[in-house]
Amino acid sequence: MSMVAPLRVLVVDDHPIVREGVRRILEAAPDMHVVGEANDGASALGLAARLLPDAAVVDVGLPDMSGLALVRLLKAQRTELTVVMLSMYDDAEYARESRLAGASAYVVKDSAATTLATQLRLAVGSRPASSGVELPGQAPWERIAQLTPRECDVLRGIASGQTNKAIAATFGISPRTVETHRERLMRKLGVSTVAGLTALALETGMLTAPDR
C-alpha cells in the first residue's frame, strides 16, 4: 500500500503558547507535520526558503511586519506555497484583505480545533472524489474555501442535522442569524436545499458520513 507524504507546515506566530497549540492540533492529524516554527516575519522567510514547506499558517499580527505583508513576501518567494491566515478577529474585511494578499483561507483562533486542519487540506488541494454536485465555474472545494469561519461552523451544524436553535445555542448567536447564514451558504455554494449543503460538506471532508 502506498503512503501519502504528510503535509509539511510552517507555523508563524509571535506567541509560543499559540505556536505550541497549533502544532498539537496539526500533528494530531495523521496527514500533517509541522516542520518549523517562526516568531516573526524575517525568521519565517528564512525558514520557508530553507525548509520548502507545503503550507504556512501565519498570524495576522507579527512583531516586525503585518501578517498580510508576510503573506505577500512568502508568495513572492514561492508562488506554490499555500498560506492560511490565523487571526483573533472574526471579521469579513480582515478575511477579504488576507485573500487579496494571497492567503488561501482565513481561520479565527477560537474556531473549532478541526477547522485549521480542514482549511489547510482544502487550500492545498487534498480533495476527495466529486459526489456529482455541480457548481458553475468552480469546484466544490473552491467555494467552500471562500466561506468565513462562522459560515463553516454553521454549515457543519446544518449538515449534521442540527436545528437552527441548536446551532444558535452552540455558537452564541440568534436562530435568525443562523437562518441568514443558511441563506448565504446556499447562495455562495450554488445549492438550494439542505441536502445539497450536506452533500458538499461530505464531499469536501468537512463532515464524516454516518455509519450505516
C-alpha positions in Angstrom: 0.0 0.0 0.0 1.4 3.4 -1.0 1.7 6.0 1.7 0.9 9.7 1.0 3.5 12.0 2.4 2.2 14.3 5.2 1.5 17.9 4.5 4.6 19.9 5.7 3.6 23.0 7.6 5.4 26.1 8.8 3.8 27.9 11.8 4.3 31.6 12.2 3.1 33.3 15.4 4.9 35.5 18.0 3.3 33.8 20.9 5.0 30.5 21.9 1.8 29.2 23.5 -0.2 29.7 20.3 2.5 28.0 18.2 2.5 25.1 20.6 -1.3 24.8 20.3 -1.2 24.9 16.5 1.5 22.3 16.4 -0.5 20.0 18.7 -3.7 20.4 16.6 -1.9 19.8 13.3 0.2 16.9 14.4 -2.8 15.2 15.9 -3.8 14.7 12.2 -2.1 11.8 10.5 -1.6 13.7 7.3 0.1 16.8 8.8 3.6 17.5 10.1 4.9 20.8 11.4 8.4 21.2 10.0 9.3 24.6 11.5 8.1 27.5 13.7 8.9 31.2 13.5 8.1 34.1 15.8 8.4 36.9 13.3 8.3 37.6 9.5 12.1 37.6 8.9 12.5 34.2 10.5 9.6 32.8 8.6 11.0 33.9 5.3 14.3 32.2 6.1 12.7 29.0 7.2 10.4 28.9 4.2 13.3 29.3 1.9 15.3 26.5 3.7 12.6 24.0 4.6 10.3 24.5 1.5 7.1 23.6 3.4 3.9 22.8 1.5 1.9 25.4 3.6 2.3 28.1 6.2 0.0 29.2 9.0 0.6 32.9 9.6 -0.7 35.1 12.4 -2.3 38.3 11.3 0.0 40.4 13.6 3.8 39.9 13.9 6.5 42.0 15.7 8.4 43.0 12.6 5.7 43.2 9.9 2.0 42.6 9.4 0.8 39.1 8.6 -0.5 40.5 5.3 2.9 41.7 4.4 4.4 38.4 5.2 1.9 36.6 3.1 2.8 38.7 0.1 6.5 38.1 0.6 6.1 34.3 1.1 4.0 34.1 -2.1 6.6 36.2 -4.0 9.3 33.8 -2.7 7.4 30.7 -3.7 4.1 31.1 -5.5 3.2 27.4 -4.9 3.3 27.8 -1.1 -0.2 27.7 0.4 -0.8 30.2 3.2 -3.6 30.1 5.8 -4.1 33.3 7.9 -4.7 32.8 11.6 -6.4 35.7 13.4 -8.3 36.6 16.6 -10.7 38.7 14.5 -13.9 37.1 13.1 -14.1 39.9 10.6 -15.1 39.7 6.9 -12.9 42.6 6.0 -9.8 41.0 7.5 -10.6 37.8 5.6 -11.0 39.7 2.4 -7.7 41.5 2.8 -6.0 38.2 3.6 -7.2 36.7 0.4 -6.2 39.7 -1.6 -2.7 39.4 -0.1 -2.5 35.8 -1.3 -3.8 33.7 1.6 -6.0 30.7 0.6 -8.0 30.7 3.9 -8.7 32.7 7.0 -9.2 30.9 10.3 -10.2 32.6 13.6 -8.3 31.4 16.7 -11.4 30.5 18.6 -12.7 28.2 15.8 -13.2 24.5 16.5 -9.8 22.7 16.7 -10.5 20.7 13.5 -11.1 23.9 11.4 -7.5 24.7 10.8 -6.6 21.3 9.6 -9.7 21.2 7.4 -8.9 24.6 5.8 -5.3 23.5 5.2 -6.4 20.4 3.4 -8.9 22.3 1.3 -6.4 25.0 0.5 -3.6 22.7 -0.5 -5.8 20.6 -2.7 -6.2 17.3 -1.0 -9.8 16.7 -2.3 -12.0 13.7 -2.2 -13.7 12.5 -5.4 -16.6 14.5 -6.6 -20.1 13.5 -5.5 -21.6 15.0 -8.6 -22.7 18.3 -7.2 -22.1 20.8 -9.9 -21.0 24.4 -9.2 -20.7 26.7 -12.2 -17.2 27.9 -12.8 -15.7 26.5 -9.6 -15.1 23.1 -8.0 -16.9 22.5 -4.7 -13.8 22.8 -2.6 -13.1 26.3 -4.1 -16.5 27.5 -3.0 -16.0 26.0 0.5 -12.6 27.7 0.8 -14.3 31.1 0.3 -16.6 30.7 3.4 -15.9 32.6 6.6 -15.0 30.6 9.7 -18.5 31.2 11.1 -20.2 30.0 7.9 -18.1 26.8 8.1 -19.3 26.3 11.6 -22.9 26.8 10.6 -22.5 24.5 7.6 -21.3 21.7 9.8 -24.2 22.2 12.1 -26.7 22.2 9.3 -25.1 19.2 7.6 -25.1 17.2 10.8 -28.8 17.7 11.2 -28.9 20.3 13.9 -31.8 22.7 14.1 -31.3 26.5 13.8 -32.0 26.8 17.6 -29.3 24.2 18.4 -26.7 25.8 16.1 -27.5 29.2 17.6 -27.1 27.9 21.2 -23.7 26.3 20.3 -22.2 29.5 18.8 -24.0 32.1 20.9 -25.9 33.6 18.0 -29.6 34.0 17.3 -31.7 31.5 15.3 -32.4 34.3 12.8 -28.6 34.8 12.3 -28.3 31.1 11.7 -31.1 31.3 9.0 -29.2 34.3 7.4 -26.0 32.2 7.3 -28.0 29.3 5.8 -29.3 31.6 3.0 -25.8 32.9 2.3 -24.3 29.4 2.3 -26.9 28.3 -0.3 -26.1 31.4 -2.4 -22.3 31.0 -2.2 -22.3 27.3 -2.7 -24.8 27.2 -5.5 -27.3 24.9 -3.9 -31.0 25.4 -2.9 -31.6 22.6 -0.4 -30.2 21.3 2.9 -29.4 18.1 1.1 -27.2 20.0 -1.2 -25.3 21.6 1.6 -24.9 18.2 3.3 -23.6 16.7 0.1 -21.0 19.4 -0.2 -19.9 19.1 3.4 -19.4 15.4 2.9 -17.7 15.8 -0.4 -15.1 18.3 0.9 -14.3 16.4 4.1 -16.0 18.9 6.4 -18.3 16.2 7.7 -17.9 12.5 8.0 -20.6 10.3 6.6 -22.5 8.5 9.4 -22.0 4.8 9.8 -24.8 2.6 8.4 
